[in-house]
Amino acid sequence: MNPEKRRRIFERLREKNPDPKTELEYSTPFELLVAVVLSAQATDKSVNLATRRFFPVTPQQIVDLGVPKLEKLIQTIGLFRTKAKNVVALSQMLLERHCGAVPQNREALQALPGVGRKTASVVLNTAFGQPTVAVDTHIFRVANRTGLAPGKDVEEVEEKLLRFTPPEFLQNAHHWLILHGRYVCIARKPGCPECVIRDLCEFRGKTRV
């Protein structure tokens, strides 16, 4: 895909949604971190339903709550036992190493229990405004299907998106692509007829009405 076509794709996504936001509910960087950790292999909707039971919350409050009580609060989410252990452990680590604050660099974030590259990228982008792209299943599908940034794995897709996305769009690219993949360019039958980038997309199997 040539640079001009990429630019036009992002221009249209921006026109449709000038100020994209995550669908996870949070009010602080710590709450966002917790929500993203809980969202692994779970929907944002299910995470929001669970976090409403104990947000607003601080690292100390999570530590005081403890694993058993947190498990009960998030048991509607998949892998809740492992996630509860990780959330309590990362909260304890934040208190011990960062005075309770969420670090603003990737290395420190990924040193926290349950925090991988994708989670760190979401927090750096959404909470701290850093131009990162967290490649999940939606973004991986959209990047490959459209030809925007094809790659054999998430690392390759991330590298290409960071390299080829025009700087002015990089801050919001993550949100535009994930929302496009979640609601339009869906896995089983993409909504090509209502897609704003249909004529720019290089997917050969476009659907019809």
N, C-alpha and C positions, 0 to 999 in steps of 0.2 A: 504494500500500500504506500502510495506516495505521500509526502508531507502535507501537500495541499488538501488531500482528501481527509487526512487525519484531523487537520485543523477545522475543516468544515463539519466533521462529525461532532467534535467538541463544541463548536459554535452552536449547533442545533440543540445539543443536550443542554447547554447553558441557557439557550433561549427558552426551552421548555421548563427548566427548573433552575432559575438564577441563583438560588441560595439553598443548595441541597443539604440535608441534615441526616444524621443517623437516626434510625427508628428506635434505637435503644433509649430508654428513659434514664436520665442522670442529671445531677446538679453540680457535681464536683469531679475532678480528674480521678479521684479514688473510686467513686461510684461508677464511673465509666469503665475503669479497669476491672472492677468486679463484674459488671454486666457483660463485658466482652469475654472474660474467662468463662462465665456461665453460658455464653451463647454458642460455645463449640458444640457442633452437632445438635443444635437446638434452634428453634425459631426466635426471632426478636420478640414476638408476641408472647411466647411462653415465658421468656426471661422477664419481660416487663410485669407480667402477672405475678411472678414470684418475688421480684425485688420490691414491688409495692408493699409487700408484707413487712419489710424491714428497712427500706430507705426512708428518710435520709440516715446515713450511717458513716462512722469514722473507723479507721483501723483499730483503734482501741476498743470500740464497741463490738467489732467483729471478734476480736480476741476474747473479750469478756463473754460474748455469746457462746463461743466454743463450737466444736464440730458437731456434737449430737443435736443441739438446738438449731444450728444452721441447716443441718440435713433435713430436719422436719419442715423448715421454711421453704426449701428449694426442691423437695422430693418430687415435684411434678415435672422437673427438668431431667433429661437423660444424663446418666453418669453423675447423679447428684452427690453420691458419697465421695467420689474422687474430687469433685469440684469443691465440695465443702472443706475437705482437708486442705486443698490448695489455697482457697480463699483465706482460711484462718492462718495458714503458714505464711502466705505473702503479706498478710496484714502484720504479723509479728515481725517479719523481716523489715518491712517499711518502718516500723517503730524503732527497731534496733539499729538499722543502718542509715535511714534517711529522715529521722525525726518525724515519721508519720507522713511525709510528703511523697508523692509519686515522682520518681526521677524522670527527667526530660531527655534522657539519652538511651539509645537502644541497648547497649551492653548491660546497663544497670537494670533495665526493665526485663530483659530476657534472663537475668539471673534470678528473677522471682519465680517461685513455684507455680507451675501451670501457665506460664507466659512464654509463648513461642514467638517466632518472627512475625506472624500475622497479627497476633494480639498486640504486640509492641507497636507495629505499624499503625494500627487503628488508633491507639492511644496517642501516639506522637502526632498523627494527623489531626484527629478530632479534638483532643484536649489541648494540644499545644501548637496547632497550626503549622506543623512541619510538612513539607511536600513529599509525603510518602504514599505508597500504594500498597494496600493489603490485599493480596490476591486470594480470594475465596473461590468456591465452586462457581458462583455466578460470574465473577469477573474472568475467571479462567475460560469459561464457556463463551462469553461475549467476545473476549479478546481473540480467541481462536476462530470462532464462527464468522465474525465480521471481517477478519483479516487485519484488525487494528494492531495486534501484537501477538502473533501466533507463537506458540512455544510448546515443547513436549511436557513441561512440568511448570509448577507455580513459580519457581525461581527464575526460569527463563522468561516467562510472561512478565513478571515483575521487572526484571532487568530491562526488557524492551519498552515497557510502558514508561519507566523512569527516563529512558534514553530518548524516546521518540515523541512523548507528549510535549507539546509546546508549553513553556514555563508558565504562561498565564493561566493555563488550565490545570496544572498539576495539583494544586491545592484541593480542588474539588473533584478530580478525576475519579478517585476511589468511590465517592458517593454516587456520582452520575452512573458509573458502570455497574455498580452493585444494584442500584434501583432499576436500571434498565434490564438487567438480567433477572431480577426478581419479579417484575411485573409485565415486561414486554417480550424480551428475548428468552422466554422460559425453555426449560430443557426439552420437554416432550413435543410441544408444538409451538414454535415461536410465533408471536403475534405480528408477523410481517405486514399485514394490511394496515395496521394502525401505527407502525413504526416510523418515527420522524427521520430516521437515517436509512430507510429502506433502499433508496437509490444509490447511496454511498457504500452500503454494506456489500461485501464480496462473497457472501454465502450463496452457494449455488442452489441450495434446496429451499428457497423462499416459499413460504406458504401463501395460499390464496384465501379469499373470504370463504 
